[in-house]
């Protein structure tokens, strides 16, 4: 038998394989280097701004002491409300697509629109909500910001739920039907329960996605220098405050912007870690 090492075709393919591996590892190394650079810069500048006053004081005037309390509370309220809206809507829509979307034209159109919304720039969602809600009510508000964030989060939950439900083995569903369970019980109590960890992962990823969105909030919630729990009025939020303070010429504002950026980054990081932990440990193989 001929030695495959002496085969020119084999050697050419082996060379192409090794070149591909080297290029892939190099590209990964470049990406990780830039990511480490960004995180190192954020940590160096952000940790210096962390203090108790950042969580207890409101956004200050230039040269005055203050913090980001109003922005943190505003972001929590808007993200929380958007999660309450997008979670049931997204899960129910995902169940519909998985259960009835095989040969249903309406479901196919829904899946297509969902894919478009997933790739749509967030600023387009902000302008859409501004035109349909803000201009009609006559003022920016926390509710408008929550609506914009909900429109961004819903497609993530829908597609995650749909994809996870399709992973449930057909034999499990057939066993439930053989026991006489109706369709809605099989969908809600068997199929959904089998992939609940994956669905929760989708919800957490949606929350992580909307937590750092700035563009839609510029057109909807705007900002508020003072502490406010009124969702019908302009409301402070971390992404817009970070954007405005980072662009300012004042050192104390830029320092608060670094602290807010570090806070948002670690929040998103923790949500991603929690979601991946749930997915890896609790989703049945």
N, C-alpha and C positions, 0 to 999 in steps of 0.2 A: 504494500500500500504506500502511495506517495506521501511524503511528508507535507502536511498542509502549510508549514511555514515557508516552504519553497514555492508554493503556488502563488503566482503574481496576483490573481484575483483576491485571494485571501489576504495577502499583504497589503493590497490597496484598500480593502475594506477595514483592515485593522488600523491602518494609518488614518483613515477618515474617522474611525471611531475614536481614536486617541485625540485627534485634533478637536473633534466635537466636545469631548470631555474637558479638554483644557480650556476651550472657549467658554463652555458653560460655567466651569468653576471660576474662571476669571470674571465673567459677568456677575456671578453671585458675589464674588469678593468686592467688586467695585460698588455694587448696591449696598452691601453690608457696611462698607467703609463710609459711604455717604450717610447712611442711617446712623451709624455710630457717631459721626461728626455732628449731625443734627441733634441727637439726644445729648451728647456731651455739652454742646453749646446751651441747650435748654436747661440742663441740670446746673451748669455753672452759674448761669444768670438767674435761673428760677429759684434756686434754694436761698439765694441771698435776699429774695423778696418775701419769703415765707415768714410770717410772724402772727401773733395773736390778733393784732390790729387788722390784718387783712381779712379775718373772718368776723370781726366785730364792728368794723367801721364801714361806712358807705363811701362810694366813689367821691374823692375830694376835689376841691378846686386846686389849681396849680400852686404848689408850695405849702399846702395844708396837709395835716395828717389825715389819714383815712384808709379805707380798705375796699373790699369787693363784696361785702355782705349783701347789698341789694342786688348785685349782678348774680351772685350765687343762688340766692333765693328765687330770683326771677327765672333763671335757667331751670332750676329744679321744678318750679311750678309748670312751666311751659312744656318741658320734656315729659314730666309726669302726666299731664293732661293728654299730650299727644300719644303717650304709651297706652293710656286707658282707652283712647279712641281707636288706635290702630291695631291693638292686639286682638280684640274680638272680631273686628272687621276682617283683618288679614287671615286669621285662623279659619273663620267660617268660609271665606272665599277660597282659601286653599283646600278645605274639605270638599267644597263644591267642585273645584277643578279636578281633584283626584277621584271623586266618586262618579261624577257625571260628565266629565270633560273628554272622554275618549272620542266620541263621534258627535259631539254637540257643537254646532257652529258658534253659538253664543259663548261657550266656554273657550273655544279657540280664539275668538276675538278678545275675550278677557285676558287670556294668557299673552296675546300679542301686545295689548295695551300695557299690561304689567311690565313686560320686557322693555317697552319704550320708556315707561316711567322710571325704571331702574337706571337707565342710561341717560336720562334727561338731566341737563345741568340744574343744580338747585336754584340758581338765580331765576330760571324760567318759572319754577314753582312759586317763588316769591312774587314775581311780577303778576302771575296768574291770580294769586290770592289778593294782591293789591288791587287789581282791576275789578275783581268780583266782590270783594268784601270791604276793603279799606275805603275805597272811593264811595261805596254805598253808605257806610256808617259815618263817614266823615272824619275819622281819626284812627291813628295807629293804636293797636291794643295787643295785650297778651293773648287774647283769643285768636286774633289773626295769626300771630306767631305759632300758636299751637296747631292751627289748621294747616299751615304750611309744613310744619314738621310732621304732621300726621300723613300728609300726602307723600312725603318722602319715605316714611317708615312703612306704610301699608304694603307697597310692592315687595319689600324685603321679606316681610312676614308671609305674604302670599306665596312667593316662590319657594321659600324654605319649607313651609308647611306642605305645599304640593309635592315637592321633591322627596321629603321625608316619608309622606304617606305612601308614595309609590314604592318604597323599599320594603313595605310589609309583605311577607310571603303570602302567596295566594292560598296556600294550604291552611293558614290560620283563618283566613276569611271564610273559606269553604267549611271549615269545622264549625264556625259560629253559625253560618247559615244552616248547616245540617242539624244543629240543635234547635232550630226554629226561631232564632233571633231575627227581628225585623231589620230592615236596611239601616234605619237611623241609629239603632243600637249598635250594630256592627261598626258603623262609621265612628260613633262617638265613644263607645265604651271598649271597643276592641282595637280598631285600627289606630285611632288617635292616641289611646293609652300606650300602645306598643312603641310609639315614637315620640312620647311627650318630651323627652330630653332634647331631641333634635328640634322640636317646635320651640321649646324654651330658648334654645340656642339662637334660633332665628329672631326671637323677640329681643334678646340681649344684643344681638348684632345690629338690629334696627335702632335700639336705644343708643348704642355706640356711634352709629352713623349720624344721627341727628344731633348728638350732644355738641359737636363742634361746628355745626353749620352756621355760617355768618350771613351769606348773601340773602337767603329768604327772610331773615329777621330784619335786615336793613329796610325791607319794603313792607314789613308787617308790624312787628313789635317796636321797631326803632330803638329807643333807649330812654332811660330815665335816670337822672343823676341822684334822685332821692329814693328812699326805701318805699315800696308800694306793693300791696297785695291785691290791688284792683286790676283784675284781668281785662277790664273794659277800657283801660287807659294805657298809654305807652309804658313799657316795662323794661327795666334794665335786664341785661343778660350777658353772660361771660363772653361769647364770641364777638359781639359788637363792641363791648368795652375793650377787649384786647385789641381789636382792629383800630379803634379810635386812639387809645392810649399809646399804642406802638408807633403810630404816625405822628404823635405830638412831639414838640421840641423840649418837653419838660422831663428831667431825669426821674422824678418821683413817679410820674405817670408811666414812663417806659419800664420802670422797675415793677410796678404793679401789673403791667402787661405781661412781663416774663413770669411773674408768679401765677397769674391766671392761666397762661399757656401751659405751665407745668401742671397745674391742677386738672385742666381738661385732658391733657395727655395721659396722666396717670389714671384718671377715671375711665377713659376709653381702654387703656391697657388692662385694667382690672376687669372690666366687663368682658373683654376678649379672652382673658385667662379663665374666667369663670365659665364662659360659654364653651370653650374648648375642653375644659375639665368635665363639664356635664356631658358633652357629646362623646368624649372618649371613654367615659366610665359607665354611663347608664344606658346608652343606646345599644339594643341587642344586635349582635352580629347576624 
